[in-house]
Structures are given as C-alpha cells and as structure tokens.
Amino acid sequence: MDVATTTLAERIARALAGSDHSANANGTEQSASNSVDETWRGYLEQANAILRTIREPSSAMSATGDVRVWSAMIEQAIAEGDAL
C-alpha cells in the first residue's frame, strides 16, 4: 500500500481547491495546479471540518474493520491538520 507524503488535511484542502478552480470540476481553469498551490491553505478549515465529521465510522464501516484503528488514524489526521 502506498503511503502519502502530505497530511490528509492538506490533500483534502487541495481537492477542495481543485474543485473550485479546475474546469474538470466547478471551476474554469484548464490547468488549475498553480491556483491550487496558491490557495489550498484557505481550504484547511473546511478540510479539518470534514475530518471531524468522519471520525465516527458508520455501522457498515465498523462491521468491516477495527473501529479503534479508524478512530486513532482520524484523530491523528485531525492533529496533523490542526498543526498546519
């Protein structure tokens, strides 16, 4: 399994920025990478809100895996996001 080199909060923030800027989503820019690089930090509050929302797995998720592992990983992601 691959391991990311950036925090989950940053990746979510970049995805949100990309959604706003890229013509492939809701934006108008054909190449939004520079805009995303310049603006992703402005999406960190939303990214951290998403992380706080997903910290509790659904019943289907909990039936699939270890809830303690999920919770620990999401709590770590929240801490990393808060540190950015």
C-alpha positions in Angstrom: 0.0 0.0 0.0 1.3 3.5 -0.8 1.8 6.0 2.0 1.2 9.7 1.3 3.9 12.2 1.8 1.4 15.0 2.8 -1.1 15.2 5.5 -4.7 14.1 4.9 -5.9 17.6 5.8 -3.7 19.1 3.0 -4.8 16.5 0.5 -8.5 17.3 1.3 -7.8 21.1 1.2 -6.1 20.6 -2.2 -9.0 18.6 -3.5 -11.5 21.3 -2.4 -9.4 24.0 -4.0 -9.1 21.9 -7.2 -12.9 21.5 -7.2 -13.3 25.3 -7.1 -10.6 26.1 -9.7 -10.5 23.3 -12.2 -12.6 23.2 -15.3 -12.8 19.4 -14.7 -15.0 20.2 -11.7 -16.7 23.5 -10.8 -14.1 26.0 -11.9 -13.0 27.5 -15.2 -9.2 26.9 -15.3 -8.0 24.4 -17.8 -4.8 23.9 -15.7 -5.5 24.7 -12.0 -2.4 23.4 -10.4 -0.9 26.8 -9.8 -4.1 28.1 -8.3 -4.4 25.1 -6.1 -0.8 25.6 -4.9 -1.6 29.2 -4.1 -4.9 28.7 -2.4 -5.1 25.3 -0.7 -4.4 26.7 2.8 -7.6 28.7 2.5 -9.5 25.4 2.5 -7.9 24.0 5.6 -10.8 24.9 7.9 -13.2 23.0 5.6 -10.7 20.1 5.4 -10.5 19.9 9.2 -14.3 20.1 9.5 -14.5 17.1 7.1 -12.0 15.1 9.2 -14.0 15.9 12.4 -17.2 14.7 10.6 -15.7 11.4 9.5 -14.1 10.5 12.8 -17.1 8.2 13.7 -17.4 5.3 11.3 -20.8 4.2 10.0 -22.2 0.8 11.2 -21.2 -0.7 7.8 -17.7 0.6 8.2 -17.4 -0.7 11.7 -18.5 -4.1 10.6 -15.7 -4.1 8.0 -12.7 -3.2 10.2 -11.4 -2.2 13.6 -13.1 0.9 14.8 -10.2 1.7 17.2 -7.8 1.8 14.4 -10.0 4.0 12.3 -10.6 6.4 15.2 -6.9 6.6 16.0 -6.0 7.3 12.4 -8.6 10.0 12.0 -7.6 11.6 15.4 -4.0 11.7 14.1 -5.1 13.3 10.9 -7.1 15.9 12.8 -4.0 16.7 14.9 -1.8 17.0 11.8 -4.4 19.3 10.2 -4.6 21.5 13.3 -0.8 21.8 13.1 -0.7 23.2 9.6 
